[in-house]
Amino acid sequence: MTGPTPIPHNVPLDVSLNASDFAGRSADFAGRTALVTGAASGIGAACALRLAAAGATVRALDLDAAGLEALGRRTEGLPGSVEAVVLDLSDLDAAEHAAVAGTDILVNNAGIQLVCPIEDFPPDAFHRIITVMLEAPFRLLRGALPHMYAQGWGRIVNISSVHGLRASAYKSAYVAAKHGLEGLSKTAALEGAPHGVTSNCVSPGYVRTPLVEKQLADQAAAHSLPVERVLTEVLLAGQALKRLIEPEEVAEAVAYLCGPHASSITGSTLTMDGGWTAR
């Protein structure tokens, strides 16, 4: 199956982002080390670039070695740097260890999806989704928090979803994992507050990522509809703004929550859903 036809609108696609796109951004995170999961593409890649543009040393973690290599080629000229870490987050011990080495900023972004009725949902797939999207963030927190607590400063941003706030049929594992991540984030906020550590969620609607592009293609085939009709009539049926969110929009929210003007924001969810939850 060929990929979906690109959906035009006036925000540049993530794939066009390079160091020059971040010219003039302040180096707020110079001297900080950030760990971003799911960093080979989409939201994770945009977050890695944005934090490196602000001077951070970014450990970009993903299972996709080729994607991480491509990300590295896009970082030339940034004030910070990006180091590729090839790792399967279902290896929970390795995930926790990856976060131990001086992580100041943790961005839990990695995600996988399977759309299937509950009665047909493969138990092994359900288990893997919960492992990667909920257990792994917990283990990364376990690894990162002692360093954050010792220095009296840390920033945790969990990339949740509108599905962390609202359910959709046929996405039981994804919805369960994102609801759990919202709760984990709030608990980390309560525990981290005395130590100068904040924890928040960014919860977008549908973002232009490989995962969503695949859903568009699958839904177009299933409904025998053009991709643009699937976007507006199926995926974005409950969203007021009929467009995909761009990865760099989410990355800007992440940078804000890690910056000095957000030091009193913790235990919160920044919803970027085009009006989905306004109903």
BASE-214942 format. One record per residue (C-alpha): residue in three letters; y, x, z. Coordinates in pm, whole numbers, padded with zeros to 5 digits, always signed. Last residue first. Example, Ala and Ser with C-alpha at 12.3 -4.5 7.8 and 13.67 -1.06 7.14 Angstrom:
# residues 2
SER-00106+01367+00714;ALA-00450+01230+00780;
END
This chain:
# residues 279
ARG+01980-01761+02348;ALA+02170-01438+02419;THR+01839-01248+02436;TRP+01827-01187+02059;GLY+02202-01116+02028;GLY+02171-00807+01811;ASP+01916-00657+02049;MET+02082-00358+02209;THR+02018-00430+02578;LEU+02123-00164+02826;THR+01886-00217+03117;SER+01986-00115+03465;GLY+01829+00059+03763;THR+02110+00311+03751;ILE+02468+00315+03628;SER+02697+00498+03872;SER+02679+00831+03686;ALA+02753+00663+03354;HIS+03087+00832+03276;PRO+02936+01176+03332;GLY+02677+01156+03056;CYS+02307+01071+03053;LEU+02364+00699+03002;TYR+02613+00777+02723;ALA+02370+01009+02545;VAL+02101+00741+02552;ALA+02340+00480+02413;GLU+02436+00720+02133;ALA+02067+00775+02056;VAL+02013+00400+02024;GLU+02284+00378+01759;GLU+02136+00688+01592;PRO+01805+00506+01547;GLU+01968+00229+01340;ILE+01933-00134+01445;LEU+01784-00353+01173;ARG+01996-00630+01033;LYS+02036-01003+01072;LEU+02266-01007+01372;ALA+02184-01324+01569;GLN+01825-01225+01639;GLY+01553-01487+01687;ALA+01435-01492+01324;LEU+01477-01116+01297;LEU+01111-01025+01236;VAL+01017-01342+01047;GLU+01298-01500+00844;THR+01548-01213+00817;LEU+01311-00917+00782;VAL+01031-01105+00610;ARG+01284-01232+00357;GLU+01401-00874+00289;VAL+01040-00753+00248;PRO+00962-01009-00021;LEU+00709-01272+00086;SER+00334-01309+00045;HIS+00305-01390+00418;ALA+00040-01127+00503;ALA+00167-00873+00249;ALA+00527-00904+00367;GLN+00407-00893+00728;ASP+00221-00565+00669;ALA+00518-00406+00488;LEU+00762-00515+00754;GLN+00530-00397+01031;LYS+00505-00058+00858;GLU+00885-00031+00846;VAL+00889-00119+01215;LEU+00659+00168+01314;PRO+00831+00410+01074;THR+01161+00333+01247;ARG+01461+00114+01157;VAL+01500-00050+01496;TYR+01395-00405+01585;GLY+01553-00512+01911;PRO+01671-00246+02148;SER+01609-00203+02520;VAL+01766+00109+02666;CYS+01627+00150+03014;ASN+01778+00325+03312;SER+01700+00585+03575;THR+01960+00787+03766;VAL+01893+01094+03977;GLY+02143+01221+04234;HIS+01879+01264+04504;PRO+01955+00955+04715;ALA+01942+00745+04395;GLY+01603+00870+04278;GLU+01381+00631+04473;LEU+01572+00319+04376;ALA+01619+00432+04015;ALA+01253+00534+03984;THR+01156+00182+04093;LYS+01388+00033+03832;SER+01236+00249+03557;LEU+00882+00160+03659;GLY+00969-00209+03637;GLU+01117-00178+03288;LEU+00818+00034+03185;GLY+00581-00239+03300;HIS+00754-00497+03082;LYS+00732-00247+02794;ALA+00359-00188+02848;ALA+00277-00558+02878;VAL+00477-00641+02564;TYR+00307-00363+02366;ALA-00041-00461+02488;SER+00003-00834+02429;LYS+00171-00813+02088;TYR+00010-01114+01918;ALA+00278-01359+02032;SER+00616-01227+02133;ALA+00739-01178+02488;ARG+01093-01128+02613;LEU+01248-00865+02840;GLY+01036-00556+02775;HIS+00986-00699+02426;VAL+01361-00651+02373;SER+01250-00293+02394;SER+01207-00002+02634;ILE+01332+00347+02565;ASN+01327+00489+02916;VAL+01623+00706+03008;ILE+01588+00934+03307;ARG+01878+01156+03412;GLY+01867+01417+03685;TRP+02082+01582+03947;GLY+02041+01701+04307;GLN+01889+02037+04208;ALA+01570+01992+04411;TYR+01546+01621+04324;MET+01557+01690+03950;HIS+01294+01964+03983;PRO+01064+01739+04188;LEU+01128+01446+03949;ALA+00999+01596+03624;GLY+00623+01611+03666;ARG+00579+01280+03841;LEU+00821+01124+03592;LEU+00611+01255+03305;ARG+00305+01104+03473;PHE+00471+00764+03498;PRO+00594+00788+03137;ALA+00232+00868+03035;GLU+00090+00569+03224;LEU+00325+00322+03057;MET+00355+00377+02681;VAL+00074+00620+02604;THR-00182+00481+02850;ILE-00089+00115+02800;ILE-00121+00156+02423;ARG-00449+00346+02458;HIS-00602+00082+02686;PHE-00508-00205+02455;ALA-00659-00013+02162;ASP-00982+00045+02357;PRO-00995-00323+02451;PRO-00975-00432+02086;PHE-00751-00743+02067;ASP-00948-01033+01916;GLU-00903-01284+02198;ILE-00551-01153+02260;PRO-00440-01216+01901;CYS-00348-00896+01712;VAL-00042-00685+01630;LEU-00101-00323+01726;GLN+00182-00091+01821;ILE+00249+00264+01931;GLY+00533+00411+02136;ALA+00689+00738+02244;ASN+01040+00704+02390;ASN+01049+00833+02746;VAL+01372+01035+02753;LEU+01375+01279+03045;ILE+01689+01481+03122;ASP+01687+01774+03367;THR+01334+01898+03287;GLY+01286+02236+03453;ALA+00928+02315+03359;VAL+00732+02026+03508;ALA+00759+01780+03220;ALA+00487+01936+03004;HIS+00253+01950+03306;GLU+00268+01573+03342;ALA+00184+01524+02976;ALA-00102+01775+02990;ASP-00256+01583+03281;LEU-00210+01255+03094;ASP-00382+01354+02773;SER-00302+01015+02616;LEU+00037+01172+02549;ASP-00107+01371+02258;LEU+00094+01693+02243;VAL+00277+01913+01993;VAL+00585+02052+02168;ALA+00860+02153+01924;GLU+01166+02329+02067;VAL+01510+02195+01974;SER+01833+02385+02037;GLY+02186+02323+02155;PRO+02523+02382+01990;LEU+02392+02245+01658;GLY+02421+02463+01348;GLU+02063+02430+01234;THR+01898+02124+01387;ARG+01765+01951+01076;ARG+01494+02209+01003;GLY+01353+02155+01351;LEU+01306+01786+01280;ALA+01091+01869+00977;GLU+00869+02088+01195;LEU+00846+01807+01449;GLY+00736+01566+01176;ALA+00471+01812+01056;ALA+00336+01852+01409;ASP+00301+01476+01466;LEU+00156+01437+01818;ASP+00507+01441+01962;LEU+00728+01620+02212;ALA+01075+01754+02134;ARG+01179+01992+02411;VAL+01557+01984+02386;THR+01794+02256+02509;ALA+02109+02056+02551;GLY+02445+02139+02393;ALA+02578+01795+02304;ALA+02446+01826+01948;ALA+02107+01906+02103;LEU+02127+01573+02285;ARG+02211+01387+01963;LEU+01942+01565+01759;ALA+01669+01493+02014;CYS+01783+01133+02049;ALA+01778+01078+01672;ALA+01429+01230+01651;GLY+01306+01004+01929;ILE+01458+00692+01780;GLY+01291+00738+01443;SER+01085+01051+01380;ALA+00910+01350+01537;ALA+01050+01292+01886;GLY+00794+01051+02029;THR+00880+01202+02366;VAL+01214+01363+02448;LEU+01239+01632+02717;ALA+01591+01754+02792;THR+01699+02085+02941;ARG+02059+02117+03056;GLY+02273+02432+03023;ALA+02518+02262+02787;PHE+02478+01887+02828;ASP+02834+01762+02769;ALA+02883+01975+02456;SER+03143+01744+02299;ARG+03072+01603+01954;GLY+03299+01751+01689;ALA+03036+01785+01419;PHE+02736+01559+01484;ASP+02673+01454+01124;SER+02693+01819+01020;ALA+02376+01897+01217;ASN+02172+01659+01007;LEU+02120+01283+00991;SER+02019+01142+00654;VAL+01673+01029+00773;ASP+01839+00815+01038;LEU+01985+00585+00774;PRO+02361+00558+00742;VAL+02510+00223+00855;ASN+02655+00009+00573;HIS+02357-00198+00477;PRO+02067-00168+00240;ILE+01709-00263+00322;PRO+01477+00003+00182;THR+01182-00147-00012;PRO+00872-00137+00202;GLY+00618+00144+00170;THR+00341+00134-00089;MET+00000+00000+00000;
END
